[in-house]
Amino acid sequence: MPYAVDFKTVSTVGLESSPVADALAGLRANEARYFKNKYDHVFTVEPASKAKTAVEWVTRILKEDRDLVIASKPLEATMFEVEGIKMAYVFYESGLSVNVMYGIADGGKRAVGFKLSVGMDVPDELASRFKFATQKSKLAGTIRGSYFVIKGDY
């Protein structure tokens, strides 16, 4: 059953097995607040085992576009469309969040973003390939993030 992420009362529901569950929950709530404020979209997630389409799509883009494989176990995922943009998120046990922003129209913006929860190290598979910038969030503390532009069609 999908879970509507509450950004007013941050919960670790679905993320309990992560060693940085509280920080990952804050990161997830930060995304929920963004989509509610910008698009009036309720950000819902479900266990990765039930969101196979989203997990597989993100995994395929990472592998085919940049030959990346995330070592951590996916815990939760979501996929939705807002204002002509297909979005997908996968939240991993390590505290990593991977999102895909894919403009549906030809020539639309298409990118993959990585966000690291407070308390986690940069995953080995990303450390030598990406530089991470920081931003502050009331819900997630200091977020370290990076991205790449998608080259292929998915």
C-alpha positions as CSV (number, residue, x, y, z in Angstrom):
1,M,0.0,0.0,0.0
2,P,1.4,3.4,-0.9
3,Y,2.5,5.7,1.9
4,A,1.9,9.4,1.7
5,V,5.0,11.0,3.1
6,D,4.3,13.5,5.8
7,F,6.7,16.4,5.9
8,K,5.3,18.0,9.0
9,T,5.8,14.9,11.2
10,V,8.8,13.1,9.8
11,S,8.5,9.3,10.2
12,T,11.0,6.5,9.5
13,V,8.2,4.1,8.3
14,G,9.7,1.9,5.6
15,L,13.2,3.0,6.3
16,E,13.9,1.3,9.6
17,S,16.6,-1.0,8.4
18,S,18.8,1.9,7.3
19,P,21.7,2.8,9.6
20,V,20.8,6.5,9.0
21,A,17.0,6.0,9.0
22,D,16.2,9.3,10.7
23,A,18.3,11.3,8.2
24,L,16.9,9.4,5.3
25,A,13.4,10.0,6.5
26,G,14.2,13.7,6.7
27,L,15.6,13.6,3.1
28,R,12.4,11.8,2.0
29,A,10.2,14.4,3.8
30,N,12.3,17.2,2.2
31,E,11.3,15.8,-1.3
32,A,7.7,15.5,-0.2
33,R,7.6,19.2,0.9
34,Y,9.2,20.3,-2.4
35,F,6.6,18.5,-4.6
36,K,3.7,19.6,-2.4
37,N,4.8,23.3,-2.5
38,K,5.9,23.4,-6.2
39,Y,3.3,21.1,-7.9
40,D,0.6,20.5,-5.2
41,H,1.5,16.8,-5.6
42,V,1.3,14.4,-2.6
43,F,4.6,12.4,-2.6
44,T,3.8,8.8,-2.0
45,V,6.2,5.8,-1.8
46,E,5.9,2.1,-1.5
47,P,8.2,-0.7,-0.7
48,A,10.8,-1.3,-3.5
49,S,9.4,-4.9,-3.8
50,K,6.1,-3.4,-4.9
51,A,7.5,-0.5,-6.9
52,K,9.5,-2.7,-9.3
53,T,8.8,-0.6,-12.4
54,A,10.3,2.5,-10.8
55,V,13.3,0.6,-9.4
56,E,14.0,-1.1,-12.7
57,W,13.7,2.1,-14.7
58,V,16.1,4.0,-12.4
59,T,18.5,1.0,-12.4
60,R,18.4,0.7,-16.2
61,I,19.1,4.4,-16.7
62,L,22.1,4.3,-14.3
63,K,23.5,1.2,-16.0
64,E,22.9,2.1,-19.6
65,D,23.7,5.8,-19.4
66,R,26.7,5.7,-17.0
67,D,27.5,2.1,-16.3
68,L,26.6,2.6,-12.7
69,V,25.2,-0.1,-10.3
70,I,24.1,1.0,-6.8
71,A,25.4,-1.6,-4.3
72,S,22.9,-0.8,-1.6
73,K,19.5,-2.4,-1.2
74,P,16.5,-0.3,-2.4
75,L,14.0,0.2,0.4
76,E,11.3,2.4,-1.2
77,A,10.5,3.9,-4.5
78,T,7.9,6.0,-6.4
79,M,7.2,7.1,-9.9
80,F,4.8,9.8,-11.0
81,E,4.3,12.6,-13.6
82,V,4.0,16.3,-12.9
83,E,3.7,19.0,-15.6
84,G,5.1,16.9,-18.4
85,I,8.0,15.5,-16.3
86,K,8.2,11.8,-15.4
87,M,9.8,11.5,-12.0
88,A,11.1,8.5,-10.2
89,Y,12.8,8.2,-6.8
90,V,14.5,5.2,-5.1
91,F,15.5,5.4,-1.5
92,Y,18.4,3.0,-0.5
93,E,19.3,1.4,2.8
94,S,22.7,3.1,2.8
95,G,20.9,6.6,3.0
96,L,21.2,7.3,-0.7
97,S,18.4,8.8,-2.7
98,V,18.4,8.6,-6.5
99,N,15.9,10.5,-8.5
100,V,15.3,10.7,-12.3
101,M,13.7,13.8,-13.8
102,Y,12.7,12.9,-17.4
103,G,11.0,15.6,-19.6
104,I,8.5,13.7,-21.7
105,A,8.6,16.1,-24.7
106,D,11.5,15.9,-27.1
107,G,14.3,18.2,-25.9
108,G,12.9,18.2,-22.3
109,K,15.3,18.3,-19.4
110,R,16.5,14.9,-18.3
111,A,18.8,14.2,-15.4
112,V,19.6,11.8,-12.6
113,G,20.2,13.3,-9.1
114,F,21.9,11.8,-6.1
115,K,21.4,12.9,-2.5
116,L,23.3,11.6,0.5
117,S,21.7,11.5,3.9
118,V,23.6,13.0,6.9
119,G,25.9,10.4,8.4
120,M,26.5,8.3,5.3
121,D,29.7,8.1,3.3
122,V,29.8,8.7,-0.4
123,P,29.1,5.2,-2.0
124,D,32.2,3.7,-3.6
125,E,30.4,3.5,-7.0
126,L,29.9,7.3,-7.0
127,A,33.0,8.6,-5.1
128,S,35.5,8.8,-8.0
129,R,32.9,9.9,-10.6
130,F,31.0,12.8,-8.9
131,K,31.6,15.8,-6.8
132,F,29.0,16.5,-4.2
133,A,27.7,20.0,-3.3
134,T,25.9,20.8,0.0
135,Q,22.6,22.5,0.8
136,K,20.8,23.0,4.1
137,S,17.4,21.7,4.8
138,K,15.3,22.1,7.9
139,L,14.0,18.5,7.5
140,A,17.1,16.8,6.3
141,G,20.0,18.8,7.8
142,T,22.9,19.1,5.4
143,I,22.2,17.4,2.1
144,R,25.1,16.5,-0.2
145,G,24.0,16.1,-3.8
146,S,25.2,15.6,-7.4
147,Y,23.7,14.9,-10.7
148,F,24.3,14.0,-14.4
149,V,22.4,14.8,-17.6
150,I,20.8,11.8,-19.2
151,K,22.1,11.2,-22.7
152,G,20.0,8.2,-23.9
153,D,16.2,7.8,-24.4
154,Y,14.3,5.8,-21.9
